[in-house]
Amino acid sequence: MDSVALTPDGTRLAVAIQTLGRDGKVEVITLATGAVRTWTTMRAGDGRPENLSWDAAGRWLAFFWSGATSAGGLWLLDTSAPDAGLLSGQRLLPQTVGPDEVQSALISPSARTIIASVIYNGTMRVTRGTVVGGIVEVSAQTRRPLRTLLAQRAAHSSDAGWYITSCALPSIDPTGNHLLVSCGKFGRLDRGRFTTLPGDVLAEGAAAW
């Protein structure tokens, strides 16, 4: 399990699953009845679904397809439509935008903006204080950045020196104003203010509001 997300009304749970040696899939479970709907893809070994997020109405489910292929990026799935393939919906944001690499992304409840974790691949020399990426709000319509919510600076270790790290985006709350993030430390991001929470740094997005 790489990601989980509850609908804003708390009635359905989406789960992104990657089975070893098989295709990734997304399941949506109706909690009151246990009924399950499943979306899969034939792109075995081509990537996996991560970073699930719902729109405010609980109809559209976004997931980030992680993989070094042309299909990588943030996809939107209509969960009210008849069953179809996992990658049959609309791709809102590719995994590579110009010189920048999108590591993960979520859709806001309004579905008008995207919250993305970005690495600036154009960074040639990394030293103390170098901004190497961060959490960015992006227009879902134009794919252009609107504002930086959190700047990610170069990390340091005694054996590797200064190096580039990325941020993980486990979850966004139903209002769209609060994020769970992991940028060196695990915590919450409230309209640009980061607060550390108890827990380890998350490499994946298996946490939810």
C-alpha positions in Angstrom: 0.0 0.0 0.0 1.6 3.3 -1.2 -1.2 5.8 -0.4 -4.6 6.1 1.3 -7.2 8.9 1.1 -10.7 9.3 2.6 -13.5 11.2 0.8 -14.3 14.5 2.5 -17.5 13.0 3.9 -15.6 10.0 5.3 -17.7 7.3 3.6 -15.2 5.9 1.1 -11.5 5.0 1.3 -9.2 5.0 -1.7 -6.1 2.8 -1.5 -3.2 2.7 -4.0 -1.6 -0.8 -4.1 1.5 -2.2 -5.8 1.8 -6.0 -5.8 5.3 -7.4 -6.4 5.7 -8.5 -10.0 2.2 -7.3 -10.9 0.4 -4.2 -12.1 -0.5 -1.3 -9.7 -4.1 -0.8 -8.9 -6.4 1.6 -7.0 -9.3 0.3 -4.9 -12.2 2.4 -3.6 -13.9 0.9 -0.6 -17.4 1.9 0.6 -16.9 1.7 4.4 -20.5 1.1 5.4 -20.9 -2.0 3.1 -17.4 -3.1 2.3 -18.1 -2.9 -1.4 -15.0 -2.5 -3.5 -14.3 -1.0 -7.0 -11.0 -1.6 -8.6 -9.1 0.2 -11.4 -6.0 -1.5 -12.9 -3.5 -0.9 -15.7 -1.7 -3.3 -18.0 1.5 -1.2 -17.7 3.3 -3.8 -15.6 6.7 -2.6 -14.3 6.1 0.8 -15.9 5.3 2.7 -12.6 2.9 2.7 -9.7 0.1 4.8 -8.3 0.8 7.0 -5.3 -0.4 10.2 -3.6 -4.2 9.8 -3.7 -6.5 12.8 -3.2 -10.2 13.5 -3.7 -12.1 16.5 -4.9 -14.7 18.1 -2.5 -17.6 16.2 -3.9 -15.9 12.8 -3.7 -16.4 12.1 -7.4 -12.9 12.8 -8.8 -9.9 10.8 -7.5 -6.4 12.0 -8.4 -3.4 9.8 -8.2 0.3 10.3 -9.0 1.7 7.7 -11.5 5.3 7.4 -10.5 7.7 6.0 -13.1 10.3 7.2 -15.5 8.0 6.9 -18.5 5.8 9.1 -20.7 2.7 8.2 -18.5 4.2 9.7 -15.3 2.4 12.5 -13.6 -0.9 13.4 -11.8 -4.0 11.7 -13.2 -7.7 12.3 -12.6 -10.1 9.4 -12.4 -14.0 9.8 -12.5 -15.1 7.3 -9.9 -18.8 7.7 -10.9 -18.1 6.5 -14.5 -18.3 2.8 -15.6 -15.2 0.8 -14.9 -12.2 1.7 -17.1 -8.5 1.4 -17.0 -6.5 3.3 -14.3 -4.8 5.5 -16.9 -7.9 6.1 -19.0 -8.7 9.5 -17.4 -7.1 12.9 -17.8 -3.5 13.7 -16.9 -3.4 17.0 -15.1 0.4 17.4 -14.7 3.3 15.5 -16.3 6.1 14.2 -14.3 8.6 16.5 -16.0 7.8 20.2 -16.6 10.6 22.0 -18.3 13.8 21.6 -16.3 11.9 20.6 -13.2 10.9 17.1 -12.0 7.6 16.5 -10.1 8.2 14.0 -7.4 4.6 13.8 -6.2 1.4 15.7 -6.4 -2.2 16.1 -5.0 -5.3 17.8 -6.2 -7.0 20.5 -4.1 -10.6 19.9 -3.0 -11.7 22.5 -5.5 -9.8 20.7 -8.3 -8.6 24.1 -9.6 -5.1 23.8 -8.2 -2.5 21.1 -7.7 0.0 20.8 -4.8 3.3 19.4 -6.2 6.6 18.4 -4.7 9.2 19.6 -7.2 12.9 19.1 -7.7 14.7 21.9 -9.7 16.9 19.8 -12.0 18.6 22.9 -13.3 20.5 23.3 -10.1 24.1 22.8 -11.0 26.0 23.6 -7.8 24.6 22.8 -4.4 25.9 24.5 -1.3 24.5 25.7 2.1 21.2 27.4 1.6 20.7 26.4 -2.0 17.0 26.0 -2.7 16.7 22.6 -4.6 12.9 22.4 -4.8 9.9 22.4 -2.5 6.1 22.4 -2.3 4.5 24.4 -5.1 0.9 25.3 -5.8 0.2 24.9 -9.5 -2.8 25.9 -11.7 -4.7 22.8 -12.9 -5.7 24.6 -16.0 -2.4 26.2 -17.2 0.1 24.0 -15.3 1.9 27.2 -14.3 3.2 27.7 -10.7 1.1 30.1 -8.6 3.2 30.2 -5.4 5.8 28.3 -3.4 4.4 27.0 -0.1 7.6 25.5 1.3 11.2 25.9 0.0 13.3 22.7 0.2 17.0 23.5 0.8 20.0 21.3 0.2 20.7 18.7 2.9 24.1 17.8 4.3 25.9 14.7 5.6 29.5 14.2 6.6 30.2 11.6 3.8 28.1 13.1 0.9 28.5 16.8 1.6 25.6 19.0 0.3 23.0 17.1 -1.7 19.5 17.3 -3.1 16.5 15.7 -1.4 12.8 15.7 -2.3 9.6 16.2 -0.3 6.8 13.6 0.1 3.1 14.7 0.1 1.1 12.1 2.1 -2.2 14.0 2.3 -4.3 17.2 1.9 -7.3 18.0 4.2 -10.9 18.6 3.0 -10.5 22.4 3.1 -7.3 22.4 1.0 -5.5 24.6 3.6 -3.6 21.9 5.5 -1.1 19.4 4.2 0.8 16.5 5.7 4.4 16.7 4.3 7.8 15.1 4.7 10.6 17.5 3.9 13.6 16.2 5.9 11.1 16.2 8.8 7.5 14.9 9.0 4.9 17.5 9.8 2.0 19.7 8.7 2.0 22.6 6.4 -0.7 25.2 7.2 -0.9 28.0 4.6 2.9 28.1 4.4 3.6 27.5 8.1 5.4 24.2 8.8 5.0 22.4 12.2 6.9 19.2 13.0 4.8 16.2 14.1 5.9 13.1 16.0 7.0 10.3 13.6 9.7 9.3 11.1 10.3 10.9 7.7 7.9 9.3 5.2 9.4 8.0 2.0 5.9 7.2 0.7 2.4 8.7 1.1 0.6 6.2 3.4 -0.9 8.8 5.8 -4.2 10.7 5.6 -6.3 13.3 7.3 
